Amino acid sequence: MSKHDRWSKLLELLAGEGRIEVDDAAAALDVSPATIRRDLDELAEQQMLVRTRGGAIAHGVSYELPLRYKSSRHASEKQRIATAVAGMIADGDVVGLNGGTTTTEVARALALRAGSREGRGRRDPAEASAPAFTVVTNALNIAGELAVRPQVKIVVTGGVARPQTYELVGPLTVGVLNEVVLDVAVLGVDGVDPELGLMTHQEDEAAVSRLFAERARRVIVVTDSSKMGRRAFARICGLDRVDVLVTDSGLPAETAARLTDAGIKVHAV
């Protein structure tokens, strides 16, 4: 197992449990305790965890993994969610996407759909020259993937980049979003609380996601079921602003019923 793979697994264990012990982690990864100690020391130097005697603990209310370490978590669920969301977007829609692994999958699903539309051909010359979708995003990785797709018009907000999530934040981001109107905003979140609503780890990212929601006619929240009932540091908006929630089949029936009672269309795929 490579160091990158070990680090990814250690951070996943830490995100799930809140703390890890050296001996338990060594057994889970089938490596020596000395290797785990070195890995934890190096991760602590990068401020990705806090070392304790015999192990490590996570930071904060709900631990924030860098995006590059989260991409493999619940991957199949996120792909199913993305495919379902792509089917909810109409041709020609202006779509807002914030950053995150699930919204990245949504961007890929939209690009595939736009490509298949192009492949079928269109008789109307005006239709042929029009983009399948316009995507407005503050996520550098999403912009990078879609910039090479001629069927998708990509608008990047500008702003100051956060290295953990590749999201642009700050006054420049807000300035661009204040000048656009969205048909739909697709929001990835770090927590969905029945009382407080949508939540994320960073207050500057929460402010941008909140503005995405305010500028959109329709708001679709995309998240795997592990985020349901979880709180994070910064509140984005209340559940009353959400039109649709798309998640995986692990969503408890009781939670789905509460969301439906709140007026949200729930799709568990």
Stockholm file with secondary structure:
# STOCKHOLM 1.0

chainA/1-269         MSKHDRWSKLLELLAGEGRIEVDDAAAALDVSPATIRRDLDELAEQQMLVRTRGGAIAHGVSYELPLRYKSSRHASEKQRIATAVAGMIADGDVVGLNGGTTTTEVARALALRAGSREGRGRRDPAEASAPAFTVVTNALNIAGELAVRPQVKIVVTGGVARPQTYELVGPLTVGVLNEVVLDVAVLGVDGVDPELGLMTHQEDEAAVSRLFAERARRVIVVTDSSKMGRRAFARICGLDRVDVLVTDSGLPAETAARLTDAGIKVHAV
#=GR chainA/1-269 SS CCHHHHHHHHHHHHHHHSEEEHHHHHHHHTSCHHHHHHHHHHHHHTTSSEEETTEEECCSSSCCCCHHHHTTTTHHHHHHHHHHHHTTSCTTCEEEECSSHHHHHHHHHHHHHHHHHHHHCCSSHHHHHSCSEEEEESBHHHHHHHTTCTTEEEEECCCEEETTTTEEESHHHHHHHTTCCEEEEEEECSEEETTTEEEESCHHHHHHHHHHHHTEEEEEEECCGGGBTCCCSEEEECGGGCSEEEECTTSCHHHHHHHHHTTCEEEEC
#=GC SS_cons         CCHHHHHHHHHHHHHHHSEEEHHHHHHHHTSCHHHHHHHHHHHHHTTSSEEETTEEECCSSSCCCCHHHHTTTTHHHHHHHHHHHHTTSCTTCEEEECSSHHHHHHHHHHHHHHHHHHHHCCSSHHHHHSCSEEEEESBHHHHHHHTTCTTEEEEECCCEEETTTTEEESHHHHHHHTTCCEEEEEEECSEEETTTEEEESCHHHHHHHHHHHHTEEEEEEECCGGGBTCCCSEEEECGGGCSEEEECTTSCHHHHHHHHHTTCEEEEC
//
